[in-house]
Amino acid sequence: MADPILVARDLVRSYPGRRQGERLRAVNGVDLSLAPGEAVGIVGESGSGKSTLARLLLALERPDRGSVIFEDHPISHLSEARLRPLRRGFQAVFQDPSTSLDPCLRVETIIAEPLAAHRIGDRSQRRLRVADLLAQVGLPAGAGQRRPNAFSGGERQRIAIARALAPKPRLLILDEPVSSLDVSVQAQILDLINNLRSHHQLSLILISHDIEVVREVCERVAVMHHGSFVETGQTAEVLERPQHPYTRMLLDAAPRIRYPDV
């Protein structure tokens, strides 16, 4: 059995509350292990701690307690200088591409940003890499010369995915990547994610409030409530035979959507 690509151990993260001296735990004792090539979903309502967990896994925030290990490297408490060379191995796609893409830059420059940051290739090689990535995410080569506001929401998310793939990461962490899109576009983006995952042999962590999104992509799922995992297991098993009352509540509240074939 291959060693995990990512391990989180006893992660805790709290923030100041409204009352003096009060601390509110957004993440409370989370353990997570991700195998190479595996897709794990993290599902829960808004405020359950999912996005805070994503920031901890990406080393964008430091935990109060616990650690995150990426490919045998403890990353939670590294300085940015020591963390930077490791970042090309794990990349993120966030919820709203309209805020994560610089509206002043051309798409070609946006996708090439991580290549420049990690000093990958020369200008000509980067241009070729951008053209290849645009094709992989289903956008025309001419898209590189336009700015983000010229594209629809689904197309902007394709650009964000292309940027995340640029440095050839082994792990993608996707935080609500389709929640701002309508159902038909969601289906297209999820199909793209599945295809790219297979093509690049990617490991995925997919964070969503929508159980049906997780069902489409992930082999395993963790249900998060008040900062903790209350149920974990194989996706089909957990979603068809939930054991925890919170999981059953999520399933009862969510309409069963069958995405159309795309």
N, C-alpha and C positions, 0 to 999 in steps of 0.2 A: 504494500500500500504506500502510495506517495505521501511525502510529508505535506501537511497543510500549507497552502500559500499564504493564508492569513489566520491569525489566532488572536482573539480578544479574551483577556482574563480579568474577571471581577472588575469591570469598568464601572466607575462611579463619577458622576459629574453633577454638581449642584450650583445653584445661582442664588443670589440674595433675594429674600422674600420682601413683602411689603412692610413687615414689622421689623423693628430694630433687632439685629442678631439672628433673624430667621433665615434658614437655608432651605431651599426647595430642591429636591433631587429630581433632575430630569432623566438621568440614567442611574439605575440602582442595581449594581452587582451583575452586569451582563457578561456572559461567557458566550463565545462564538468561535467556530472553527469552519474554515472553508477549504475544501480540497481543490487541487488544480482541475480546471475545466468544469467545476460545479457551479450551479446557479442557486442561490439561496434568497428567498424573499423574506422581508421584514414588513409585517402588516400591523396596522393599528390606527386608531382614530387620531385626528389632529390633537396635539398636546400629549401624546403618549410617550414622546421621547425619541421618535425615529430619526428626526433630522439632527438632533444633538448627537445621537449615536453615529450618524454618518460623518459628522465633523470630527468626532474622535477617531473613527476608523481611517479617515483621511489625514490625520495629524494636523488638522486645522485648529483644533483646540486640544489642550492637555487635560487628561483626566485628574480628578482629585485623588483617585486611587485606581490601581490596576494598570494594565499595559496592553499595547497592541504590537503584535509581531508580524512583520511582512517578510516572507522568504528568509526567516531566521534572523531578521534584523529588528530589534526593539526600536520602534519609531516614535513612541508616545512622548518622550522627553528629550529627543535630539534637538540640537540647535538647527535653525533653518539652513545654515551652511552645510551641516552634515546630512541633513534630510534631503536637500535639493537633488543630489545625484540618484537617490532612491525613488524620487517622485515619478520619474518616467515609467516606472514599473506599475504604478497604480494611478488611474485617472478617474475623473468624475464627470457625470452629466447631471445637471441640476434641472429643477422644475420648469423655470421660465426662461427660455432662451433669449427673450427680448431684454432681459436684464443681465444675462451672462455673456452676451455678445456685444462688443463695443460698436455702437452705431456709426462711429466716425471712420472705422476701418473697412477696407475691402475684405471680402470673404477669404480671398487668397492669403492675405496677411493674418487674418484671424486663425485660420487652420494651421498656418506655418508658425504661429507663436510658440508652441511647445518645442518645435524643432530648433528654433533660434535660441530659446532659453536653455536647451540642453546641448547646444552646439552640434546638432546632428546635420551633417551634409553641408554642402555649399549652396549658393543661391539657386543654381541650376537644378541640383538634386532636390532641393526643397520644392521647387516649382513642379517637378515631375511627381513628387510624392503627393502634393496637393491635388494635382489632376487625377491621380489614381484614387485618392480618397473620395473626391467628388463623385467619381464613377461608382465607387463602392456603395455610397449612400444614395445613389439614384438621382444625382443632380448633374446638369450639363456642364461641360468644361467652362463655358462662358460665365457660369455663376460666380467664378472666382473674382471677376472684375466688378461685381456689384456689391452693394452694401446690404446689411441685414434687413433694413426696412423695406427692401424690394421683394421680400419673400413672405410667404404665409407662415403661420405658427409651426405647422408640421415641417416645412422646409427649413425653418430656422433650427428646429430640433435636429434635423439631419446634419446641419452645419456643425452644431455642438457635438454631435456624435463623431463626425469626421475629425474635429479638433482633438477630441479625447483619444482617438485612435492613432493620431499622427506619430507619437513617439514609440509606437508598438508596445503598449502596456500588456501585462499579463492579467491584470485585474481591472475591471470597471465597476465603480460604485455609482448607481443610478438612483437619484433621490427624486421620486415622483416624476419620472421623465415624460409621462403622457397625461398627467392630470389636467393640464390646461388645454387639451385638444379634444375635439369632438370624437365620437365613438369610431367613425369610419377611419379617421386619421390615426387614432390610437392603434387600430388594428394594423395599419400599414407600418407604423413605427415599431410595434412589437414584433411583427414579422421580420423587419429589418434587423432588429436586435438579435433575434434567434439565428438569422442567417449569418450575421457578422460573428456572433459567438462561435458558431460551428467553423466558419472559415478561418478565424484567427485563434481558435482553441482558447478562448477567453474564460476566465473565471468571472462570475457576476455576483454582486449583491444588489438586489432590486428592492427599493423601499417604496411602499405605496400604502395608501389607505384603502385601496380597491382590491379586494380579494380576487376578482376575476383577472386583473392584470397579473397578479402573482401566479395564478393558475396557468396562464398562458406560457410562462417563461421558466418557472423555477421547479426544481426537483424537491427541494426542501423549503419549509417555511417556519418562521418564528413569529409568534403572535405577541405583540408588545402592548403592555397596559401599565400605566403609572410608572414608566421607566424600567420595567422588568419584563423578561420573557415569561409568559404564563403558560405557553404551550409551544412545543417544537416537534417536528417530525417530517416524514415524507408528505409532500403537499397533498396528494390525493387522499392519504389516510386522514390527515388533520382536517381537511375541508369537507370530506364526506362523512367522517365519524369524529367530530370534535368532542373533546373531553372536558374542556374548561368552559364554564358559563359565559365568560367574556367572548370566547371564540364563537360559541353558539349565537350570542347576541349579534356579533358582527355579520355572521352568515344570514341570520334572520332579517337583518336590516338592509342587506345588499341585494338588489335585483340581480337575478341570474342572467348575465348577458353572454350570448354566444357571438363572438366576433365573426364577421363574414370572412370567407376565404378571399385572400388577396394575392 
